[in-house]
Amino acid sequence: MITPNNSYTDHLMDPRPILDRAIAIGGVVMAGVRPEQLTDPTPCTEMNVRAMLAHLVGVLDRVSALGNGEDPFAVIETPVPDDRWVDAWKESGSRAADAWSDDAVLERPMALPWIEGSGAEVLTSYFSELTVHTWDLATATGQQPDWDDTVVAAALEARQILPAENRRALYEEISTALGLDEVAVPFAEAVPIPDDAPAIDRLVAWNGRDPFR
């Protein structure tokens, strides 16, 4: 389990506006998905486009659960009619905003198997997952959105949540802590990339995607 250092969220005393911006760019990409693309593969090899849409909505629902003091691992990614993905995203975003609307939630101690800290620190840890999976969806559907520099920078700050290597060992530890029989490995080892590459490319490479493939 990682305890964030002081620099992790120094400039993110209130991460909620950045969450709003991450949700906004996700909505833009979702709106660009065409019906015939729903069964196409994504860079996250275990998910096609439809499964990625469900997963992204589920991530927001887990964010809501945390803000409401509930178990995020109890959230089930439920099916959504194919013509309602954008609506489902907006509804989940509204629930997440409501769950974190009380300033006191930002100070509440929280813990996940891979991080413990204040609510603000734990919420910040989701920026990377939201942004990387939005990139997965955009890449799978041939979109090149205008990435929000502030969101991507915040997601890059959250890189310490993932170790640089030997990630499977971390997932095995997490899965054991959760009582899971199988090890889910959502992010592969980091892909080497030039330091001067665009921020979005550096983010997805750190999370195991090859942005140049």
C-alpha positions, -999 to 999 in steps of 0.1 A, spaced: 0 0 0 13 34 -9 10 65 13 13 96 -9 42 120 -2 35 156 5 42 167 -31 16 143 -45 -14 166 -40 1 199 -29 -14 216 -59 -46 196 -57 -60 207 -24 -94 204 -40 -93 178 -69 -130 181 -77 -127 206 -105 -101 184 -122 -125 154 -118 -152 175 -135 -128 182 -164 -118 146 -167 -155 137 -169 -160 164 -196 -134 150 -219 -147 115 -213 -181 126 -224 -167 141 -256 -150 109 -265 -181 88 -256 -202 110 -278 -179 102 -307 -183 65 -305 -203 51 -335 -226 21 -330 -206 -1 -354 -175 4 -333 -189 -12 -301 -174 -46 -307 -140 -32 -319 -109 -40 -297 -92 -14 -275 -56 -10 -264 -68 -26 -231 -68 -61 -246 -94 -76 -223 -120 -51 -233 -138 -42 -265 -153 -7 -269 -186 -17 -253 -168 -32 -223 -146 -1 -220 -177 21 -219 -191 0 -191 -158 1 -173 -155 39 -175 -190 43 -161 -181 18 -134 -151 38 -124 -172 69 -118 -196 48 -98 -167 36 -76 -157 72 -72 -193 79 -60 -192 50 -36 -160 63 -20 -174 97 -15 -205 82 1 -185 61 24 -195 29 7 -174 -1 -6 -162 7 -41 -156 -29 -48 -192 -37 -43 -200 -17 -75 -212 -39 -103 -207 -27 -139 -243 -31 -152 -253 -33 -188 -264 -1 -205 -285 2 -237 -262 10 -266 -280 43 -272 -276 55 -236 -239 54 -229 -235 92 -230 -266 96 -207 -252 69 -183 -219 88 -182 -236 121 -174 -257 104 -147 -227 87 -131 -208 120 -133 -236 138 -115 -237 111 -88 -199 114 -83 -201 152 -80 -229 149 -54 -210 123 -34 -180 146 -31 -199 179 -27 -192 182 10 -158 197 16 -154 174 47 -152 144 24 -118 157 11 -104 154 46 -119 120 55 -94 92 59 -98 66 32 -80 35 22 -78 12 -9 -55 -18 -12 -30 3 -31 -33 37 -14 -43 53 19 -47 89 27 -72 117 27 -102 117 5 -85 143 -17 -55 120 -22 -76 89 -29 -98 109 -54 -67 121 -72 -55 86 -76 -84 80 -100 -73 107 -125 -49 84 -142 -73 55 -146 -100 78 -160 -76 95 -184 -59 63 -196 -91 45 -203 -105 76 -221 -74 74 -243 -81 37 -248 -116 45 -260 -104 74 -282 -77 53 -298 -101 24 -304 -126 46 -322 -101 67 -342 -106 99 -322 -80 126 -314 -96 147 -287 -81 179 -273 -66 166 -241 -70 188 -211 -35 197 -200 -45 202 -164 -61 168 -162 -32 150 -179 -7 168 -156 -27 157 -125 -28 121 -138 9 122 -143 13 133 -107 -5 101 -97 21 78 -114 35 68 -80 4 47 -75 20 22 -100 55 8 -94 79 12 -123 81 -26 -127 71 -59 -113 35 -48 -113 21 -83 -113 35 -88 -78 15 -58 -67 -17 -70 -82 -12 -104 -66 -9 -87 -33 -40 -66 -39 -60 -96 -51 -50 -115 -20 -61 -86 2 -94 -86 -16 -99 -123 -13 -99 -128 -51 -89 -161 -67 -77 -145 -99 -52 -118 -104 -65 -89 -126 -36 -70 -142 -52 -38 -156 -18 -22 -165 12 -38 -181 48 -28 -174 57 7 -184 67 13 -220 99 33 -226 92 66 -242 113 98 -247 111 124 -219 100 151 -243 71 131 -257 36 147 -253 22 144 -218 -7 122 -228 18 98 -245 40 97 -214 9 90 -193 -4 61 -213 32 47 -218 37 47 -180 4 27 -177 16 0 -202 3 13 -235 24 20 -265 12 53 -279 31 48 -312 17 14 -320 
